[in-house]
Amino acid sequence: MDHPQTRSRTRFAWFLAGRLRASRKRGRLLSFISWIALGGVALGVTALIVVIGVMTGMQNELRSKILGSYPHIMIQEEGTSLRVGDWQQVVGLVEEVPGVVAAGPIGSTRVAVKRIDSDFVQQMDLYAVDLEREGPPVTPMEDSLKAGHLPLGQERGELPAVAIGSVLANRLGVFPGDTVTVIVMEEFRMGPNGWLQPRMEHWLVSGIVSTGMYDFDISHGYASLDDLQRLLRMDYETASFVGVRVEDPWEAEAVSVPIEEALGGWPYVVRTWTETNRQLFAALRLEKLGMALILSLIVLVAALNIAGTLAMVVVNRTREIGILKAMGLTRRDTLHAFMFHGFWIGFVGTAAGMALGLTLAFLIERYGLIPIEPDIYFVDRLPVALSVWDIVWIASLSLIVPVAATVYPARQAASLEPVEAIRHG
């Protein structure tokens, strides 16, 4: 329980801190500088809130788009063919692992595609899923394809179907119902003239897929696993890899360990989505850290302004401090008064910056105030997302730095001797 005298001296230190902020004829400049320092803290906090929110929002958008097309875990088999030989056995073992929601075969290959009446050729990563498999889908894209982007089956004599990315479709000039030539890049045969010739087939464009991510929409196509197996002359039991969906994407690394144990290790290789996209997210984290450090300099500059302001207050009010210390003001009271002054600037600046930053972040996210080029940034507007941790560390930084900046001038004021202060003030 606090002693009444302690509470009284604390209130007195707050009162004295308020008097330090009050302007007078000789101290109006100091008061104005204090408000500038407060504005600097508010500006720094606002910038940190908005920029960190944008960086976090971009990370979340990119993560959601990646997880919309890729499984949480991929299981590959090492060997000369780089294919899983018996995917049904692998799926059966994986589905028994706790935390696994779905597992299924996925086909993947690099092809070239062109319109049948055009010479323009574009490379495409062709992915295939088992449209006949029952159970939960491995990826949201698989669910979307089963919902109608691709027909579940073709009539006898009908061309194989392929759904291609929207940007790739625009570049090729094709629409649903058009026929394209698919050129197999994995298999070449010797022609009559001694040249290597790829195998080609006509496929039907059954749908246009738009993920909202430029890199995907310009290079991805989707087909049925049966058609891809026939195209690559693969057996039904063979797939490029087995995809796995888990309950929590962030627990993919933890779930991958029992999956690898269930498969018995080699020749199976288990990779999570965080591992396959490690470089991309590492670059985003580094960029976020760099922006946070740069914008934190605004708060640091404001803190230096606070230190300079308090140093000028000590010089400008040396006589008053000496008189108060002669009347019984203790060294501790003086120290607290100056530190409370810095804390007030930091608290008010932080509160104002938080209010302004959160308001701007809400308006940018809610109304899409800042449009950007989707061909470059994979989204058409700046997304904003703030976590509780981001708000906590920004608020802590903007409070701790101004208070720390008051330590030196506060100690200088507390060390003043009453007689010397009155004589030279």
N, C-alpha and C positions, 0 to 999 in steps of 0.2 A: 504494500500500500504506500502510495506517495505521501511524503511529508508535506503538510500545508505550506511550510516555508519554501520548499523546493518548487511547488506549483506557483507560488507567488513570484519567485525570482524568474521562473520561466516566462510568466506573463509579462514581467517587467522587461525581459530580454526581447520579447516580441514587440512590446511597445517601443522600445528603443530602436529596433530594426525598422519599425514604421516611421519613426522620426528621421532615420537616415534616408528614407525614400522621399520624405517631404521636401519640396523645393523651397528655396528661399532666394533672396536676391543674388547672393554669391554662389548658390548651389543649383540654379536652374539648369545649367549645362550638365551637371552630374546627374540630375534627375532625368534629363533628356537622354543621356547616354545609357542610363539604366533601362529605359524603355526600348532603346535600340537593341540592347543585349537581350531583353525579353523577346522582342520581335525576331531576333536571330534564332533563339531557341525554338520559337513557334514555327518559323520557316523551315528549320532543319528537321523538326519532327514531321511536319506536313510532307516534305519531300521524301523522307524515309518511309512514311506510311504508304504513299502513293506508289513509289518506285518498287518497294519490296512487295506490295500487293500485286503489281503488274507482273513482276518476275515470278512470283508464286503462281499467279493465274496462268501464265504461259506454261510453266512446268506442269500444272494440272491438266491443261488442255492437251498438251503434247502426250502426256501419260495416258489420258483417256482415249485418244485417237490410236495410239500404239496398241493398247489393250483391246481396242475394238477390232483389230485385224490380226493380232498375233496371240497365240496361247500364252498362258502364264508360264508353262514349262514345256520345253521341247526335248524329246528323246530321240537321239540319232544312234545309228549303229556304224561303228568304224569298219572299214573294209574298202575294197576296190570300187564297189558300186555306190557307196555312200547312201544306202537304202536300208530300211528295216525289213528284214526278210519275212518275219512272221508277226505281223502287227496285231493279230487277234490274241495271240498269247501274251504279248506285251500289254495290251489294253486290259486283259483279264487280270494280270498281276497288279497293274497300277490302280485299277478301280478298287482294290481291296485295301489300299493305303488310306488311313484316316486323314481327313482334310481334303481329299480329292473329290470334286463334284462331277467331273466328266473327263473322259479320255477317248480319243478317236484318231483314226489315220488321217494324215494330210499329205497331199502330193504337191510337189514343187519342182519347177524347172524353168529355165530361161529359154524363151522363144522369140522369134521375130514375127511381126504381124503387119499386114498391109491389106489395103482394099484390093479386090480382084481386078479392078480397072485402073489401078494406080501403081507407079513404080516406087513410091515413097514407103520406106520400111522403117519400123520403129521397134526397138527391143522391148520386151515385156516379161515380167516375172509372173508366170502362170501358177496360181495356187488352186488346189482342188480339194474338195471335202466330200465325204460320203453322204450323199443326199438321202440314201435309203436307210441309214443307221437310225435306230430309235434311241430315245433318251435325251438328256439335256445336251445342248450344243457346247462345243469346246470354246468357241469365240462368238461374240455378237454378230460378226460377219457371217458365220455359218448359219446362225438363226435367221438372218436377213435373207440369205440365199435360199434357204428352205421355204421362206415365206412367199417366194415368187419371183425373185430375180432370175432364177434359172428354173426351167421346167423340171419336174421330178423324173421325167422319162421322155424319150423320143419315140415316135412311131418308126416303124421299119422303113429304112431308106432315108430318114430325115437326117439333116446335118447335125453334128455335135454343137452344143450351145456353149457360149462364153459370154460372161459379163465383164466389161472392161471399164477402167477408170474414166471419169468424166473428162479430164484434161486430155488423156490419150485419145478418147473418142473425138474430141474437138480437133485435135491435131490430125487425125486420120480422116476426119470428115465422114464418120459413120454414125448410123442411128440404129435403134433396135429394129431387127428384121433384115439388116444388110448382111452381106456375106463377106468374110475376110479370109485371107490366106494365112495360115499358121505355119511357120517354118521352124522345124525342130532343130535346135542348136546342139543337142547331145549326140545326134546320130548323123554321120555323113557316109556316103557310099561312093565308090569309084564309078564315074560316068564312062560312056563309050570313048570319049576323047582323052581319058586319063585324068580328068579333073575331079576333085571331090565335090559332090553335090549333096545338099541337105534334102531331107524328106519333107514334103509339103502336103498340107491338107486344107480343104475348105471347111470353115466353121461358120456358124450362124451367130450373129450378135443378138443375144436374147435380152440384154439389159445394160443400163449404164449405172455404174456405182460411183457415188460421191461420198468420200470419207471426210472431206473438208481439209485434208492434208495433201498439199501439192505433190510431195515426193511419192505418195501412194497413188494418187489419182493419175499421174502421168506414166506410171511404170507397172501397175498391177492389173492383173486379170484373174477371173475366177471361173472355175469350171467344175463339172462333176468328176469325182474320183474315177469312175468307170471309164469316162472318155479320156482322161489323162493316162490311165494305165494302158488303154489301147493305143494311144498316141505314142507312148514310150515303150510299148511292147513289154509291159510289166505284168507279172502274175497278179491275181486278185489278192493274194496274201502279202503282197509287197507294197510298201508306201515309202515316201521320202522320209517322213518322220512321224512320230506319234505326238499329238498335242494334248496337253493336260490343262484343265481349269481347276483352280483351287478355290476354297471358300474366301480367303483373304489374299489378294495379290501381294500384299506386303509380307505374307508368310510363305511365299513361294520358295525362298531359299531353305527355310526350315523343313518344308514338306519334301523338297527335292532329296534330302538325305535318306529318309526311309524308302523313297521310290528307288533310289540307286541300290539300296540294300536288298529290296525286293527283287530287283532285276539281276542281282548277283554281280554287279560291276561290269567289267569289260566283257563283251565288246560294246556295251551300251554307254552312251555319253548323255548325261542329263544337264541341260542348261536352262536357267531361269530367264525371264524377260529382263530382269535387272542386270544380268550378266551380259546378255546380247546387246543391250543398249547402254552399257556402262559408260562408254566414252561420251555419248550425247548428254546424259544426265550429269556427268562429272563436269562437262563444259558449262552447263546451265548453272550448276551450284557455284562454280568458280566465278561466273559472271555475276551471280547474285551477291556473292561475298564481296567482289570488287566494287559493285555499286553501293553496297552498304558501307564499306570503308570510306569511299569517296564522299558520300553524302553525310557521313558522320563528322566529317571535317567542318561542316556548317555549324553543328552543335559545338565543336571544339573552338571554332572562331568566336562564337557567341560566349563561350565560357571564358575565353581570354578577355573579351570585352568586359565581362563581369569582374574579373580580377583587376583589370585596369581601372574600372570604375571605383571599386572598393579602395584601391590604392590611392586614388585621387580624393576619395572621401576622408581617408585617414589624414592626408596632408591638409585638406580644406577645413577639417573639423578637429584638428589637434587640440586647440584650446578648450573646446567643449568637452572633449574626452578627458582632458586633464582635470577640468573642474569636477566632472562627474566622479572620476576616480578619487579625487581629494575628498568628495562627499561620501565615499564609501563604496563606489562601484568596483566590484572585484574583477580580477583578471578573467575569471571564468565567465562572468556576465558579459564582459566586453567581447570575448571570443564568441559566445553564443549569439549575441546581437548581430555581429557581422555575418556569421554563418547562416542565421535565420534570414538575413537580407538576401543572401545568395540563393537559399532554398526557396524563398518566395518567388524570385525571378524564374528559377528553374521550374517550380510547380505551375505557376500561371502560364509560362511559355509552353510547357508540356501539355497542359490542359487545352490551351487554345490550339496548339498544333494538332493534338489528337482529334479535337472536334472538327477542325477544318480538313484534316487529312482523311478521316473516316467519311466525312460528307462528300468530298471529292471522289473518293474511291467508290462510294455507293452510286453516285451520279454517273461515273464513267462506266461502271458495270451494268447499271440498270438501263441506261438510255444509249449505251454504245457511242459515247461522245467523240471517241477518237477512232475513226476508221483507218485501217491499214491494208496494205496490198496482200490479199490472200495467196497469191502465187509465190510470195517470198516467205511470209510468216505463218502460213498454214491456217490462219484465222483471219476473218474479215474485220475484226475490231479488237481493241485491247481488252483482254480479260483481266479482272481483278479478283484476287482471293487472298484473304488475310487469315492467318491462324492465330490462336490465342498466344502461342509462343512468340510470334512476331511482334504482337502488340506489347507483350510483357517486356521483351528485351529492349524495344525502342523506348518505352516509357522509363525503364530503369536507367538506360544510358543517358537520356535527356535530363534525369534528375541527379544522377551521381556525378556527372561531369561538372555541372555548374556549382554544386556544393563543394566538390574537390577544389575548384578554382578559387574558392573563398578562403581556403586554409591559410595561405601565406599572408594576404593582407589582414586577415583576422588576427593572426599571431602577432603581426607588427603592431596593430592597434592595442592588443592586450598587453604588449611589452612596454608601452609608453609609461614613463615615470611622470606622476602628476606635476611635480614642480617644473621639470624640464618642458613638459607639454604646455603648461600655462605660460612659461617664460618665452618660449619660442613659437607659440601657436599664432 
